[in-house]
Amino acid sequence: MTVRRSIAALAVLLCLCLPAVAADRPTEATGSFALSDSDAGQLWSLGFNLDAPLGKVLQVGPALVATGIDPDGGESVYVTSAGGRITLNLTGKNGLFVAAGALYNLGGDAEGYLLTPEIGVKFGGDGGFVRVAVAHPYHYGNDDGAVDLERTEIVGALGIRF
């Protein structure tokens, strides 16, 4: 196992422990779907996040994402990624938020990391919520540094608070 994979595995394990530390405040489990369409092709992704609160407005937790890329005139690419996500709730547990996900590509047809800044809004109550956001991902490969993937994703998610 490489050093990068070891660091990514350690980060995911630490994020999994956060809900136990924040047992007095609600943790959010979210399933999401993202879709983008550009001149280069279409992209879809399915994700799962488990976000534990750190203070009143900050949330941190693990993320797992499966992505499919269907380029125009090319062969489809599928990638599984795992990492972490941090969210800053600007107006409390509902309302505006900014977030960033850092994912390591575990398997599939791509190597490297994916960093995804996101801005959106949450609507809901104590039991569940809906999240709608816009994200703009960047890929960090082993040789090419940061690459703007030149697409903006619309992200929809359903979540529960427990």
N, C-alpha and C positions, 0 to 999 in steps of 0.2 A: 504494500500500500504506500503510495507516495505521500510526501509531507503535506501537499495541498489537500489530498483526500482526508488525511488524518485531522487536519485543522477544520475542514468542513464538517466531518463527523462529530468532532468535539463541540463545535458551535451548535449543531442540531441537538445534541444531547443536553447541553446547557439550556437551550431554549425550551426543551421538553420539561425541564424541572421548574420553570418559572410559574406555572399555574399553582403548584404546591406552595410556593413562597407567597403568592398573592391570594391566599384562600379567603381573605375577608372582603375582597372586591370581585365583581363578576369578570369571568374570563369569556372571551368570544371565540367561537368556532365558526369558521366561514367556508363555504364552498363557492367558488367563483368560476365564471366563464368569460373569456376575452376573445374578441374578434377584431381583425383589422384586414383591410383590403387596400392594396397599393398597386402601382404600375408593375412592381416586381412579382406580385402574386398575393395569395391569401395566407393568413395565419390564424390559427385558433389555439386556445389553451384552456385546460381545466386545472383548477388549483384548489388546495386546501390550506387554510391557515389556522393556527391556534394561538390567539393573542392574549397574553396575560398583562394586567395593568402594572405599571411602575409609576406610582403617584396618581394624580387625578387626571392627567391629560395624555400620558405617554403609555403606549402598549408595545410589547416585544414578544415575539414567538417564532416557532418554526413554520416553514412553508414547504409544500411539495407541489410541483407543477409538471403536468404532461403537456407537451406542445407539438403541434403538427404544422409544418410549413409546406404549402403547395405553390411552388414558383411557376410562373407562366412559362411554358415550354420546357420545364425541367422535371426532375424526379423528386417526389415528395420526401421530406425529411421529418423524422420523429425524434424528440429529445425528452428525457426525463431529468428533472432538476430538483435539488433539495437545498435548503439554506434557511435564511431567516428574514424576518420582516419587522420593521419598526414603524409605528404610526403615531403621529401627533394630532390629537383631537383638538381642533382650534376652538370649538364651541361646545365642549362637553361630549358626552357619549353619543349624542345625535348631532347632526349638522356637518359643518365643513371639517375636512381632515386633509393632511398631507402624509404621504407614506413613501417608504422605499423598501424594495426587496432586493436581497443579494442572494443569488442562487448559483450553485455549482452544478454543471452538467454531469450527471452520474452515468448516463448511458445514452445510446442512440448515435446519431450521425453528426454530432457536433461536440467540440471540446471547449473548455474555458468556463468563464463566468458570465452571468447575466445580471446587470444592475437595472432596476426598473423604478424610476421615480413616478409618483402617482398623486393626483389631486382629485378630490371628489366630495360626496356628501352621503351621510347615513341617515336613514329614517327608521324609526321603530320605537318599541317599548322595552320593558324590562325582560321580556322573554325572547324576543327576536327582532331582527332588523333586516333592511334591504340597503345595500351599498351600491352606488353608481359612481364611476370614476373614469378619468382619462389618464392613460399611462403612455410613456415614451421610453422604450427599452434601449439599452446600450449593451453591446457584447464586448467582453474582454477576452481575447484569445491568447494563446501562448506566445505567438510571434508578432501579431499585428497591433497590439495595444488596444486602446478604446476605439470601437467602431460604432458610429451612429447607425442603427438599423433602418433609419429613414421611414419610420412608420409610427403612427399614433394609434393606440388601442382603446377601444371602448370596453370597459370592464363592468360587468354586472355580478352581484353576489347576494346570496341569502345566508343569514347567520343566526345563531342562537347565543344567548347570554346565560351562563350558569354559574 
